[in-house]
Amino acid sequence: MPFIIDIARQNKVHTLIGGIDAENEVSILFHEQFGFNKVAHIKEAGFKFDRWLDLVFMQLIL
């Protein structure tokens, strides 16, 4: 992640967005460690493994 953030800054990217399965707590915590904040929670956004999944968007403003 530090490499991605660094490249984004070098290229004057203003914001990074991550879309994560709401049940994937490890990935959510990983993104939070790098300063990402939860900005949206969309209910039943995708269907996988015979069930509906929620989607969390996380954002890091550079």
PDB file of N, H, CA, C and O in Angstrom:
ATOM      1  N   MET A   1       0.811  -1.199   0.000  1.00  0.00           N
ATOM      2  CA  MET A   1       0.000   0.000   0.000  1.00  0.00           C
ATOM      3  C   MET A   1       0.861   1.273   0.000  1.00  0.00           C
ATOM      4  O   MET A   1       0.521   2.217  -0.712  1.00  0.00           O
ATOM      5  N   PRO A   2       1.954   1.340   0.762  1.00  0.00           N
ATOM      6  CA  PRO A   2       2.766   2.565   0.713  1.00  0.00           C
ATOM      7  C   PRO A   2       3.242   2.897  -0.706  1.00  0.00           C
ATOM      8  O   PRO A   2       3.320   4.068  -1.077  1.00  0.00           O
ATOM      9  N   PHE A   3       3.558   1.877  -1.488  1.00  0.00           N
ATOM     10  H   PHE A   3       3.495   0.926  -1.187  1.00  0.00           H
ATOM     11  CA  PHE A   3       4.001   2.104  -2.860  1.00  0.00           C
ATOM     12  C   PHE A   3       2.870   2.714  -3.688  1.00  0.00           C
ATOM     13  O   PHE A   3       3.091   3.662  -4.442  1.00  0.00           O
ATOM     14  N   ILE A   4       1.677   2.177  -3.549  1.00  0.00           N
ATOM     15  H   ILE A   4       1.498   1.407  -2.937  1.00  0.00           H
ATOM     16  CA  ILE A   4       0.526   2.692  -4.306  1.00  0.00           C
ATOM     17  C   ILE A   4       0.236   4.139  -3.914  1.00  0.00           C
ATOM     18  O   ILE A   4      -0.008   4.982  -4.778  1.00  0.00           O
ATOM     19  N   ILE A   5       0.263   4.425  -2.620  1.00  0.00           N
ATOM     20  H   ILE A   5       0.461   3.740  -1.919  1.00  0.00           H
ATOM     21  CA  ILE A   5       0.003   5.787  -2.144  1.00  0.00           C
ATOM     22  C   ILE A   5       1.074   6.736  -2.662  1.00  0.00           C
ATOM     23  O   ILE A   5       0.761   7.848  -3.089  1.00  0.00           O
ATOM     24  N   ASP A   6       2.320   6.314  -2.631  1.00  0.00           N
ATOM     25  H   ASP A   6       2.573   5.411  -2.285  1.00  0.00           H
ATOM     26  CA  ASP A   6       3.422   7.154  -3.110  1.00  0.00           C
ATOM     27  C   ASP A   6       3.285   7.456  -4.604  1.00  0.00           C
ATOM     28  O   ASP A   6       3.444   8.601  -5.026  1.00  0.00           O
ATOM     29  N   ILE A   7       2.992   6.435  -5.394  1.00  0.00           N
ATOM     30  H   ILE A   7       2.863   5.505  -5.052  1.00  0.00           H
ATOM     31  CA  ILE A   7       2.816   6.636  -6.837  1.00  0.00           C
ATOM     32  C   ILE A   7       1.635   7.567  -7.108  1.00  0.00           C
ATOM     33  O   ILE A   7       1.704   8.424  -7.988  1.00  0.00           O
ATOM     34  N   ALA A   8       0.562   7.396  -6.356  1.00  0.00           N
ATOM     35  H   ALA A   8       0.506   6.699  -5.641  1.00  0.00           H
ATOM     36  CA  ALA A   8      -0.608   8.268  -6.526  1.00  0.00           C
ATOM     37  C   ALA A   8      -0.233   9.718  -6.231  1.00  0.00           C
ATOM     38  O   ALA A   8      -0.609  10.619  -6.980  1.00  0.00           O
ATOM     39  N   ARG A   9       0.491   9.946  -5.166  1.00  0.00           N
ATOM     40  H   ARG A   9       0.797   9.214  -4.557  1.00  0.00           H
ATOM     41  CA  ARG A   9       0.915  11.320  -4.824  1.00  0.00           C
ATOM     42  C   ARG A   9       1.814  11.900  -5.911  1.00  0.00           C
ATOM     43  O   ARG A   9       1.659  13.060  -6.295  1.00  0.00           O
ATOM     44  N   GLN A  10       2.754  11.095  -6.408  1.00  0.00           N
ATOM     45  H   GLN A  10       2.880  10.153  -6.096  1.00  0.00           H
ATOM     46  CA  GLN A  10       3.655  11.556  -7.464  1.00  0.00           C
ATOM     47  C   GLN A  10       2.881  11.968  -8.717  1.00  0.00           C
ATOM     48  O   GLN A  10       3.295  12.867  -9.450  1.00  0.00           O
ATOM     49  N   ASN A  11       1.762  11.302  -8.948  1.00  0.00           N
ATOM     50  H   ASN A  11       1.426  10.572  -8.354  1.00  0.00           H
ATOM     51  CA  ASN A  11       0.951  11.580 -10.133  1.00  0.00           C
ATOM     52  C   ASN A  11      -0.195  12.550  -9.847  1.00  0.00           C
ATOM     53  O   ASN A  11      -1.122  12.695 -10.643  1.00  0.00           O
ATOM     54  N   LYS A  12      -0.107  13.207  -8.692  1.00  0.00           N
ATOM     55  H   LYS A  12       0.647  13.089  -8.045  1.00  0.00           H
ATOM     56  CA  LYS A  12      -1.075  14.231  -8.296  1.00  0.00           C
ATOM     57  C   LYS A  12      -2.518  13.728  -8.248  1.00  0.00           C
ATOM     58  O   LYS A  12      -3.456  14.460  -8.564  1.00  0.00           O
ATOM     59  N   VAL A  13      -2.674  12.471  -7.847  1.00  0.00           N
ATOM     60  H   VAL A  13      -1.912  11.877  -7.590  1.00  0.00           H
ATOM     61  CA  VAL A  13      -4.011  11.911  -7.628  1.00  0.00           C
ATOM     62  C   VAL A  13      -4.557  12.533  -6.347  1.00  0.00           C
ATOM     63  O   VAL A  13      -3.842  12.644  -5.352  1.00  0.00           O
ATOM     64  N   HIS A  14      -5.813  12.934  -6.373  1.00  0.00           N
ATOM     65  H   HIS A  14      -6.395  12.844  -7.181  1.00  0.00           H
ATOM     66  CA  HIS A  14      -6.393  13.613  -5.211  1.00  0.00           C
ATOM     67  C   HIS A  14      -6.952  12.646  -4.178  1.00  0.00           C
ATOM     68  O   HIS A  14      -6.857  12.902  -2.978  1.00  0.00           O
ATOM     69  N   THR A  15      -7.537  11.537  -4.628  1.00  0.00           N
ATOM     70  H   THR A  15      -7.615  11.329  -5.603  1.00  0.00           H
ATOM     71  CA  THR A  15      -8.159  10.618  -3.684  1.00  0.00           C
ATOM     72  C   THR A  15      -8.047   9.170  -4.161  1.00  0.00           C
ATOM     73  O   THR A  15      -8.093   8.894  -5.360  1.00  0.00           O
ATOM     74  N   LEU A  16      -7.899   8.263  -3.217  1.00  0.00           N
ATOM     75  H   LEU A  16      -7.861   8.487  -2.243  1.00  0.00           H
ATOM     76  CA  LEU A  16      -7.909   6.829  -3.497  1.00  0.00           C
ATOM     77  C   LEU A  16      -9.173   6.245  -2.879  1.00  0.00           C
ATOM     78  O   LEU A  16      -9.555   6.602  -1.765  1.00  0.00           O
ATOM     79  N   ILE A  17      -9.816   5.343  -3.615  1.00  0.00           N
ATOM     80  H   ILE A  17      -9.506   5.053  -4.520  1.00  0.00           H
ATOM     81  CA  ILE A  17     -11.053   4.717  -3.167  1.00  0.00           C
ATOM     82  C   ILE A  17     -10.871   3.202  -3.174  1.00  0.00           C
ATOM     83  O   ILE A  17     -10.358   2.636  -4.139  1.00  0.00           O
ATOM     84  N   GLY A  18     -11.294   2.553  -2.095  1.00  0.00           N
ATOM     85  H   GLY A  18     -11.711   3.013  -1.311  1.00  0.00           H
ATOM     86  CA  GLY A  18     -11.284   1.098  -2.032  1.00  0.00           C
ATOM     87  C   GLY A  18     -12.694   0.581  -1.838  1.00  0.00           C
ATOM     88  O   GLY A  18     -13.438   1.088  -1.000  1.00  0.00           O
ATOM     89  N   GLY A  19     -13.063  -0.432  -2.614  1.00  0.00           N
ATOM     90  H   GLY A  19     -12.458  -0.845  -3.295  1.00  0.00           H
ATOM     91  CA  GLY A  19     -14.356  -1.094  -2.453  1.00  0.00           C
ATOM     92  C   GLY A  19     -14.130  -2.465  -1.834  1.00  0.00           C
ATOM     93  O   GLY A  19     -13.431  -3.294  -2.418  1.00  0.00           O
ATOM     94  N   ILE A  20     -14.705  -2.719  -0.670  1.00  0.00           N
ATOM     95  H   ILE A  20     -15.272  -2.046  -0.196  1.00  0.00           H
ATOM     96  CA  ILE A  20     -14.394  -3.919   0.116  1.00  0.00           C
ATOM     97  C   ILE A  20     -15.682  -4.597   0.575  1.00  0.00           C
ATOM     98  O   ILE A  20     -16.645  -3.932   0.958  1.00  0.00           O
ATOM     99  N   ASP A  21     -15.688  -5.922   0.532  1.00  0.00           N
ATOM    100  H   ASP A  21     -14.907  -6.463   0.220  1.00  0.00           H
ATOM    101  CA  ASP A  21     -16.793  -6.701   1.113  1.00  0.00           C
ATOM    102  C   ASP A  21     -16.919  -6.283   2.585  1.00  0.00           C
ATOM    103  O   ASP A  21     -15.940  -6.333   3.329  1.00  0.00           O
ATOM    104  N   ALA A  22     -18.098  -5.880   2.994  1.00  0.00           N
ATOM    105  H   ALA A  22     -18.894  -5.839   2.389  1.00  0.00           H
ATOM    106  CA  ALA A  22     -18.304  -5.364   4.349  1.00  0.00           C
ATOM    107  C   ALA A  22     -17.937  -6.363   5.442  1.00  0.00           C
ATOM    108  O   ALA A  22     -17.657  -5.960   6.571  1.00  0.00           O
ATOM    109  N   GLU A  23     -17.934  -7.650   5.129  1.00  0.00           N
ATOM    110  H   GLU A  23     -18.162  -7.977   4.211  1.00  0.00           H
ATOM    111  CA  GLU A  23     -17.573  -8.664   6.126  1.00  0.00           C
ATOM    112  C   GLU A  23     -16.071  -8.904   6.203  1.00  0.00           C
ATOM    113  O   GLU A  23     -15.612  -9.638   7.077  1.00  0.00           O
ATOM    114  N   ASN A  24     -15.303  -8.302   5.310  1.00  0.00           N
ATOM    115  H   ASN A  24     -15.676  -7.706   4.600  1.00  0.00           H
ATOM    116  CA  ASN A  24     -13.861  -8.520   5.276  1.00  0.00           C
ATOM    117  C   ASN A  24     -13.165  -7.556   6.249  1.00  0.00           C
ATOM    118  O   ASN A  24     -12.564  -6.562   5.842  1.00  0.00           O
ATOM    119  N   GLU A  25     -13.263  -7.878   7.525  1.00  0.00           N
ATOM    120  H   GLU A  25     -13.751  -8.686   7.856  1.00  0.00           H
ATOM    121  CA  GLU A  25     -12.721  -7.011   8.572  1.00  0.00           C
ATOM    122  C   GLU A  25     -11.212  -6.826   8.461  1.00  0.00           C
ATOM    123  O   GLU A  25     -10.699  -5.753   8.776  1.00  0.00           O
ATOM    124  N   VAL A  26     -10.501  -7.847   8.021  1.00  0.00           N
ATOM    125  H   VAL A  26     -10.918  -8.719   7.764  1.00  0.00           H
ATOM    126  CA  VAL A  26      -9.036  -7.755   7.878  1.00  0.00           C
ATOM    127  C   VAL A  26      -8.681  -6.687   6.848  1.00  0.00           C
ATOM    128  O   VAL A  26      -7.791  -5.869   7.086  1.00  0.00           O
ATOM    129  N   SER A  27      -9.364  -6.688   5.713  1.00  0.00           N
ATOM    130  H   SER A  27     -10.086  -7.352   5.520  1.00  0.00           H
ATOM    131  CA  SER A  27      -9.085  -5.701   4.673  1.00  0.00           C
ATOM    132  C   SER A  27      -9.472  -4.295   5.115  1.00  0.00           C
ATOM    133  O   SER A  27      -8.774  -3.328   4.811  1.00  0.00           O
ATOM    134  N   ILE A  28     -10.586  -4.185   5.831  1.00  0.00           N
ATOM    135  H   ILE A  28     -11.153  -4.971   6.078  1.00  0.00           H
ATOM    136  CA  ILE A  28     -11.002  -2.877   6.338  1.00  0.00           C
ATOM    137  C   ILE A  28      -9.965  -2.329   7.316  1.00  0.00           C
ATOM    138  O   ILE A  28      -9.591  -1.159   7.233  1.00  0.00           O
ATOM    139  N   LEU A  29      -9.503  -3.159   8.234  1.00  0.00           N
ATOM    140  H   LEU A  29      -9.806  -4.109   8.302  1.00  0.00           H
ATOM    141  CA  LEU A  29      -8.467  -2.731   9.190  1.00  0.00           C
ATOM    142  C   LEU A  29      -7.161  -2.383   8.482  1.00  0.00           C
ATOM    143  O   LEU A  29      -6.483  -1.424   8.851  1.00  0.00           O
ATOM    144  N   PHE A  30      -6.814  -3.164   7.469  1.00  0.00           N
ATOM    145  H   PHE A  30      -7.365  -3.943   7.169  1.00  0.00           H
ATOM    146  CA  PHE A  30      -5.611  -2.889   6.683  1.00  0.00           C
ATOM    147  C   PHE A  30      -5.685  -1.489   6.079  1.00  0.00           C
ATOM    148  O   PHE A  30      -4.732  -0.718   6.191  1.00  0.00           O
ATOM    149  N   HIS A  31      -6.788  -1.159   5.450  1.00  0.00           N
ATOM    150  H   HIS A  31      -7.562  -1.785   5.359  1.00  0.00           H
ATOM    151  CA  HIS A  31      -6.936   0.157   4.838  1.00  0.00           C
ATOM    152  C   HIS A  31      -6.927   1.267   5.895  1.00  0.00           C
ATOM    153  O   HIS A  31      -6.347   2.330   5.677  1.00  0.00           O
ATOM    154  N   GLU A  32      -7.567   1.017   7.035  1.00  0.00           N
ATOM    155  H   GLU A  32      -8.038   0.153   7.212  1.00  0.00           H
ATOM    156  CA  GLU A  32      -7.578   2.025   8.101  1.00  0.00           C
ATOM    157  C   GLU A  32      -6.167   2.321   8.597  1.00  0.00           C
ATOM    158  O   GLU A  32      -5.873   3.457   8.969  1.00  0.00           O
ATOM    159  N   GLN A  33      -5.298   1.326   8.608  1.00  0.00           N
ATOM    160  H   GLN A  33      -5.537   0.403   8.306  1.00  0.00           H
ATOM    161  CA  GLN A  33      -3.905   1.535   9.050  1.00  0.00           C
ATOM    162  C   GLN A  33      -3.169   2.534   8.169  1.00  0.00           C
ATOM    163  O   GLN A  33      -2.183   3.133   8.600  1.00  0.00           O
ATOM    164  N   PHE A  34      -3.636   2.717   6.943  1.00  0.00           N
ATOM    165  H   PHE A  34      -4.437   2.231   6.593  1.00  0.00           H
ATOM    166  CA  PHE A  34      -2.994   3.642   6.022  1.00  0.00           C
ATOM    167  C   PHE A  34      -3.768   4.941   5.878  1.00  0.00           C
ATOM    168  O   PHE A  34      -3.495   5.740   4.983  1.00  0.00           O
ATOM    169  N   GLY A  35      -4.739   5.149   6.769  1.00  0.00           N
ATOM    170  H   GLY A  35      -4.961   4.500   7.496  1.00  0.00           H
ATOM    171  CA  GLY A  35      -5.445   6.419   6.806  1.00  0.00           C
ATOM    172  C   GLY A  35      -6.756   6.468   6.045  1.00  0.00           C
ATOM    173  O   GLY A  35      -7.385   7.524   5.972  1.00  0.00           O
ATOM    174  N   PHE A  36      -7.182   5.347   5.476  1.00  0.00           N
ATOM    175  H   PHE A  36      -6.671   4.489   5.535  1.00  0.00           H
ATOM    176  CA  PHE A  36      -8.465   5.319   4.778  1.00  0.00           C
ATOM    177  C   PHE A  36      -9.602   5.410   5.794  1.00  0.00           C
ATOM    178  O   PHE A  36      -9.499   4.897   6.909  1.00  0.00           O
ATOM    179  N   ASN A  37     -10.686   6.068   5.392  1.00  0.00           N
ATOM    180  H   ASN A  37     -10.770   6.485   4.487  1.00  0.00           H
ATOM    181  CA  ASN A  37     -11.888   6.186   6.217  1.00  0.00           C
ATOM    182  C   ASN A  37     -13.071   5.578   5.488  1.00  0.00           C
ATOM    183  O   ASN A  37     -13.163   5.653   4.263  1.00  0.00           O
ATOM    184  N   LYS A  38     -13.986   4.968   6.257  1.00  0.00           N
ATOM    185  H   LYS A  38     -13.911   4.907   7.253  1.00  0.00           H
ATOM    186  CA  LYS A  38     -15.220   4.461   5.662  1.00  0.00           C
ATOM    187  C   LYS A  38     -16.079   5.649   5.263  1.00  0.00           C
ATOM    188  O   LYS A  38     -16.325   6.548   6.066  1.00  0.00           O
ATOM    189  N   VAL A  39     -16.534   5.644   4.013  1.00  0.00           N
ATOM    190  H   VAL A  39     -16.334   4.913   3.360  1.00  0.00           H
ATOM    191  CA  VAL A  39     -17.356   6.759   3.534  1.00  0.00           C
ATOM    192  C   VAL A  39     -18.718   6.308   3.017  1.00  0.00           C
ATOM    193  O   VAL A  39     -19.601   7.136   2.795  1.00  0.00           O
ATOM    194  N   ALA A  40     -18.895   4.999   2.825  1.00  0.00           N
ATOM    195  H   ALA A  40     -18.177   4.326   3.005  1.00  0.00           H
ATOM    196  CA  ALA A  40     -20.195   4.510   2.350  1.00  0.00           C
ATOM    197  C   ALA A  40     -20.346   3.031   2.667  1.00  0.00           C
ATOM    198  O   ALA A  40     -19.368   2.286   2.739  1.00  0.00           O
ATOM    199  N   HIS A  41     -21.594   2.627   2.853  1.00  0.00           N
ATOM    200  H   HIS A  41     -22.388   3.232   2.794  1.00  0.00           H
ATOM    201  CA  HIS A  41     -21.931   1.217   3.066  1.00  0.00           C
ATOM    202  C   HIS A  41     -23.176   0.946   2.234  1.00  0.00           C
ATOM    203  O   HIS A  41     -24.259   1.457   2.519  1.00  0.00           O
ATOM    204  N   ILE A  42     -23.000   0.132   1.201  1.00  0.00           N
ATOM    205  H   ILE A  42     -22.121  -0.283   0.969  1.00  0.00           H
ATOM    206  CA  ILE A  42     -24.096  -0.171   0.300  1.00  0.00           C
ATOM    207  C   ILE A  42     -24.597  -1.588   0.596  1.00  0.00           C
ATOM    208  O   ILE A  42     -23.839  -2.555   0.508  1.00  0.00           O
ATOM    209  N   LYS A  43     -25.846  -1.696   0.938  1.00  0.00           N
ATOM    210  H   LYS A  43     -26.461  -0.911   1.009  1.00  0.00           H
ATOM    211  CA  LYS A  43     -26.446  -2.986   1.282  1.00  0.00           C
ATOM    212  C   LYS A  43     -26.705  -3.814   0.025  1.00  0.00           C
ATOM    213  O   LYS A  43     -27.151  -3.298  -1.000  1.00  0.00           O
ATOM    214  N   GLU A  44     -26.417  -5.099   0.130  1.00  0.00           N
ATOM    215  H   GLU A  44     -26.055  -5.518   0.963  1.00  0.00           H
ATOM    216  CA  GLU A  44     -26.713  -6.084  -0.911  1.00  0.00           C
ATOM    217  C   GLU A  44     -26.296  -5.606  -2.300  1.00  0.00           C
ATOM    218  O   GLU A  44     -27.095  -5.613  -3.237  1.00  0.00           O
ATOM    219  N   ALA A  45     -25.040  -5.191  -2.420  1.00  0.00           N
ATOM    220  H   ALA A  45     -24.391  -5.185  -1.659  1.00  0.00           H
ATOM    221  CA  ALA A  45     -24.526  -4.650  -3.680  1.00  0.00           C
ATOM    222  C   ALA A  45     -24.063  -5.733  -4.651  1.00  0.00           C
ATOM    223  O   ALA A  45     -23.975  -5.492  -5.855  1.00  0.00           O
ATOM    224  N   GLY A  46     -23.770  -6.908  -4.137  1.00  0.00           N
ATOM    225  H   GLY A  46     -23.842  -7.104  -3.159  1.00  0.00           H
ATOM    226  CA  GLY A  46     -23.299  -7.986  -5.000  1.00  0.00           C
ATOM    227  C   GLY A  46     -23.797  -9.338  -4.525  1.00  0.00           C
ATOM    228  O   GLY A  46     -24.096  -9.531  -3.346  1.00  0.00           O
ATOM    229  N   PHE A  47     -23.879 -10.261  -5.456  1.00  0.00           N
ATOM    230  H   PHE A  47     -23.636 -10.104  -6.413  1.00  0.00           H
ATOM    231  CA  PHE A  47     -24.346 -11.605  -5.139  1.00  0.00           C
ATOM    232  C   PHE A  47     -23.221 -12.580  -5.442  1.00  0.00           C
ATOM    233  O   PHE A  47     -22.761 -12.673  -6.580  1.00  0.00           O
ATOM    234  N   LYS A  48     -22.775 -13.310  -4.418  1.00  0.00           N
ATOM    235  H   LYS A  48     -23.148 -13.234  -3.493  1.00  0.00           H
ATOM    236  CA  LYS A  48     -21.656 -14.240  -4.564  1.00  0.00           C
ATOM    237  C   LYS A  48     -21.822 -15.363  -3.553  1.00  0.00           C
ATOM    238  O   LYS A  48     -22.296 -15.142  -2.439  1.00  0.00           O
ATOM    239  N   PHE A  49     -21.437 -16.549  -3.943  1.00  0.00           N
ATOM    240  H   PHE A  49     -21.052 -16.728  -4.848  1.00  0.00           H
ATOM    241  CA  PHE A  49     -21.547 -17.707  -3.047  1.00  0.00           C
ATOM    242  C   PHE A  49     -22.980 -17.898  -2.536  1.00  0.00           C
ATOM    243  O   PHE A  49     -23.202 -18.227  -1.371  1.00  0.00           O
ATOM    244  N   ASP A  50     -23.934 -17.684  -3.426  1.00  0.00           N
ATOM    245  H   ASP A  50     -23.754 -17.416  -4.373  1.00  0.00           H
ATOM    246  CA  ASP A  50     -25.359 -17.881  -3.123  1.00  0.00           C
ATOM    247  C   ASP A  50     -25.910 -16.958  -2.040  1.00  0.00           C
ATOM    248  O   ASP A  50     -26.859 -17.315  -1.342  1.00  0.00           O
ATOM    249  N   ARG A  51     -25.318 -15.776  -1.901  1.00  0.00           N
ATOM    250  H   ARG A  51     -24.547 -15.486  -2.468  1.00  0.00           H
ATOM    251  CA  ARG A  51     -25.851 -14.821  -0.926  1.00  0.00           C
ATOM    252  C   ARG A  51     -25.493 -13.398  -1.339  1.00  0.00           C
ATOM    253  O   ARG A  51     -24.558 -13.171  -2.106  1.00  0.00           O
ATOM    254  N   TRP A  52     -26.254 -12.452  -0.814  1.00  0.00           N
ATOM    255  H   TRP A  52     -27.014 -12.636  -0.191  1.00  0.00           H
ATOM    256  CA  TRP A  52     -26.004 -11.037  -1.090  1.00  0.00           C
ATOM    257  C   TRP A  52     -24.910 -10.511  -0.166  1.00  0.00           C
ATOM    258  O   TRP A  52     -24.861 -10.857   1.015  1.00  0.00           O
ATOM    259  N   LEU A  53     -24.041  -9.676  -0.711  1.00  0.00           N
ATOM    260  H   LEU A  53     -24.081  -9.394  -1.670  1.00  0.00           H
ATOM    261  CA  LEU A  53     -22.949  -9.092   0.060  1.00  0.00           C
ATOM    262  C   LEU A  53     -23.068  -7.574   0.083  1.00  0.00           C
ATOM    263  O   LEU A  53     -23.460  -6.953  -0.906  1.00  0.00           O
ATOM    264  N   ASP A  54     -22.727  -6.991   1.220  1.00  0.00           N
ATOM    265  H   ASP A  54     -22.409  -7.495   2.022  1.00  0.00           H
ATOM    266  CA  ASP A  54     -22.672  -5.539   1.343  1.00  0.00           C
ATOM    267  C   ASP A  54     -21.298  -5.056   0.883  1.00  0.00           C
ATOM    268  O   ASP A  54     -20.311  -5.787   0.953  1.00  0.00           O
ATOM    269  N   LEU A  55     -21.256  -3.817   0.413  1.00  0.00           N
ATOM    270  H   LEU A  55     -22.059  -3.222   0.355  1.00  0.00           H
ATOM    271  CA  LEU A  55     -20.018  -3.215  -0.076  1.00  0.00           C
ATOM    272  C   LEU A  55     -19.701  -1.966   0.735  1.00  0.00           C
ATOM    273  O   LEU A  55     -20.554  -1.097   0.913  1.00  0.00           O
ATOM    274  N   VAL A  56     -18.474  -1.886   1.222  1.00  0.00           N
ATOM    275  H   VAL A  56     -17.782  -2.593   1.077  1.00  0.00           H
ATOM    276  CA  VAL A  56     -18.003  -0.709   1.945  1.00  0.00           C
ATOM    277  C   VAL A  56     -17.020   0.029   1.052  1.00  0.00           C
ATOM    278  O   VAL A  56     -16.117  -0.580   0.477  1.00  0.00           O
ATOM    279  N   PHE A  57     -17.195   1.342   0.937  1.00  0.00           N
ATOM    280  H   PHE A  57     -17.928   1.837   1.404  1.00  0.00           H
ATOM    281  CA  PHE A  57     -16.214   2.165   0.228  1.00  0.00           C
ATOM    282  C   PHE A  57     -15.361   2.866   1.272  1.00  0.00           C
ATOM    283  O   PHE A  57     -15.868   3.407   2.255  1.00  0.00           O
ATOM    284  N   MET A  58     -14.049   2.845   1.037  1.00  0.00           N
ATOM    285  H   MET A  58     -13.636   2.406   0.239  1.00  0.00           H
ATOM    286  CA  MET A  58     -13.105   3.529   1.921  1.00  0.00           C
ATOM    287  C   MET A  58     -12.326   4.530   1.079  1.00  0.00           C
ATOM    288  O   MET A  58     -12.014   4.267  -0.082  1.00  0.00           O
ATOM    289  N   GLN A  59     -12.013   5.682   1.675  1.00  0.00           N
ATOM    290  H   GLN A  59     -12.267   5.896   2.618  1.00  0.00           H
ATOM    291  CA  GLN A  59     -11.379   6.753   0.942  1.00  0.00           C
ATOM    292  C   GLN A  59     -10.175   7.298   1.690  1.00  0.00           C
ATOM    293  O   GLN A  59     -10.184   7.442   2.913  1.00  0.00           O
ATOM    294  N   LEU A  60      -9.140   7.594   0.919  1.00  0.00           N
ATOM    295  H   LEU A  60      -9.132   7.477  -0.075  1.00  0.00           H
ATOM    296  CA  LEU A  60      -7.963   8.307   1.443  1.00  0.00           C
ATOM    297  C   LEU A  60      -7.773   9.543   0.593  1.00  0.00           C
ATOM    298  O   LEU A  60      -7.473   9.446  -0.597  1.00  0.00           O
ATOM    299  N   ILE A  61      -7.946  10.695   1.196  1.00  0.00           N
ATOM    300  H   ILE A  61      -8.190  10.773   2.163  1.00  0.00           H
ATOM    301  CA  ILE A  61      -7.707  11.946   0.471  1.00  0.00           C
ATOM    302  C   ILE A  61      -6.233  12.281   0.625  1.00  0.00           C
ATOM    303  O   ILE A  61      -5.708  12.403   1.732  1.00  0.00           O
ATOM    304  N   LEU A  62      -5.586  12.426  -0.523  1.00  0.00           N
ATOM    305  H   LEU A  62      -6.013  12.327  -1.422  1.00  0.00           H
ATOM    306  CA  LEU A  62      -4.152  12.725  -0.511  1.00  0.00           C
ATOM    307  C   LEU A  62      -3.970  14.224  -0.497  1.00  0.00           C
ATOM    308  O   LEU A  62      -2.838  14.708  -0.485  1.00  0.00           O
TER     309      LEU A  62
END
